[in-house]
């Protein structure tokens, strides 16, 4: 299948009470980490509902892709409602 596109679209729907506490990353099948959203972005807003574009052209298209979310504050709550890749 070759490599993933240079304009890979990553759609996320994450419910969270304080999105500035979140880092959102896409992990390619080869272990490459693509940063979608870093800590501090979004401030005290609620929920991350967005489509990010990443250059994933160095990662193979086939294989297992994962979404990883770090929360640097233990007192907030959240969940990943959905996410999708658009090749």
Secondary structure, DSSP 4 states (H G I P E B T S, - for coil): --BPPTTEEEEEEEEES-GGGEEEEEE-TTS-EEEEE-TTTTTT---EEEEEEE--TTSBSSS--EEEEEES-TT--EEEEEEEEE-
